[in-house]
Amino acid sequence: MAHALAPKATTLAETGSDAPYGVIGDLDPRVRIVMACVFAMVTVALVDIPSLIAALMVSVGLLILSRLPIRRTLKRMAMMDSFIIFMLVLLPFTMPGDEMFSVFGFPASWQGLWKAIEIGLTANAVILTLMVLVGTMEPVTLGHALHKLRCPEVLVHLLMFTVRYIEVLREEYLRLRGAMKIRGFRPGTNWHTYRSFGYLVGMMLVRAIERSERILGAMKCRGFSGRLLLLQEFSMTRKDHLFVTLLSALCLGLLFLDYV
Amino acid sequence: MHIVDGALSNPVVIGGAIAAAGGIAVGLKSLDLDRIPTAGVLSASFFVASLIHVPIGPSSVHLILNGLAGLLLGWAAFPALFVGLLLQAVFFGFGGLTVLGVNAVNIALPAVLAWLIFGRLIARGTPLHGAIWGGIGGAFAIAATTAFVAMSLALSGDEFLPAAKLVFVAHIPVMVIEGLLTGFAVLLARKVKPELFVKGSSA
């Protein structure tokens, strides 16, 4: 779905093959979801810096296998880092331990630094794997796969609706913003801006509700009874078994590395 | 406002996941046939709204609007916001996987609380009266979210406490902005489509 933000991108709701993503794209979506969860849990359980670096290397390896644009994906990962960098920089100063250096009389501890590095490595390894294994799926495929993994049906329906309408509503948002711009609206830190944005959000919601009423009417007219039929079937192939075995072995290896 | 993998202790992560599962279950129960499309479209609108950057001084903040989501959806805001978080984590790399439960609780529980406390108030009286309560509800939801985030961090270790406090203080302007925007959004909705909140608060 990341590509949805680029102009002229295909919409989220288009089902298609996931073929462009190399080896990863050929795998069974269910396998990809489950293995991403397994890898995340293993990585979160690791405590040593070397094993965490190894975990990050595994996820980078998966990234290379997936043939995603490497720079763009890493940039997106770095965007998440910009959210947490604040907390990580603060950690050495707030965690008690052996003094490393001090800034304006505040001592920074080695323990805090290691903890910050640990969190940074874990977060990046997990999110990168998630984006590579699951983020390369068509959002609709994700819904079907979650359904086959026995997620509650209503939740999957909700996911499918959301995926379907994000693009529609984003277009509506851009249209409203365009209309504001053409009338000379320039956002700033003032009452007028906040009122205009508030009205913008309010208008989007009112239109969204009215749209949903039309959607429901149209769906009922076609016999909607509260269930969407999810017909996509998945099958495990030898490739999937191989992938599961290899990644599980890597996970066990990571745990072993961490243990010794 | 997203917490990432690896920062929280295991009890907090597991507790968050269980609480999120409970909240989602309650929310899904309140979604009957007629409300699935509404919840889906609103979930998508809140996803889009979170991409709006509002200028504040030299910087800008992006909207969360969980208070407004709660006011419109009630308990259904729980699964709706969870879906948004899931999509953000998977496709944009915001947040994390094991902390999805904690993040969902931190965002969605304040939404539900805002609805429980302010849901009826915004539907009553003049639109302006409703808008003021809506604004308070919107600010309250962000304040509660920040407090929950701070709490999840503090429960995981004392070393996060200063960071947690700072996060709260740093978000005070965000609370003001979210409150203002929620208030104006409610004002417009009350004027344009008065039946919106009446239906929302009774459902």
Interface residues (C-beta under 8 A of the other chain):
Chain A: M1 A2 A4 A36 C37 A40 M41 T43 V44 R76 M77 M79 M80 F83 I84 F86 M87 L90 L91 F93 T94 M95 P96 G112 K115 E118 I119 L121 T122 A123 V126 I127 L128 L130 M131 V134 G135 P139 L142 P152 V154 L155 H157 L158 L159 M160 F161 T162 V163 R164 Y165 I166 V168 L169 R170 Y173 P187 G188 T189 T193 Y194 R195 F197 G198 Y199 L200 V201 G202 M203 M204 L205 V206 A208 I209 E210 R211 S212 E213 I215 L216 M219 F224 S225 G226
Chain B: H2 V4 D5 G6 A7 V13 I24 A25 L28 L31 D32 L33 D34 I36 P37 T38 A39 G40 V41 L42 S43 A44 S45 F47 V48 A49 L51 I52 V54 P55 I56 G57 L63 L65 L68 L72 P79 A80 F82 V83 G84 L86 L87 A89 V90 F91 F92 G93 F94 G95 G96 L97 T98 L153 E159 F160 L161 P162 A163 L166 V167 I177 L180 L181 T182 G183 F184 A185 V186 L187 L188 A189 V192 K193 L196
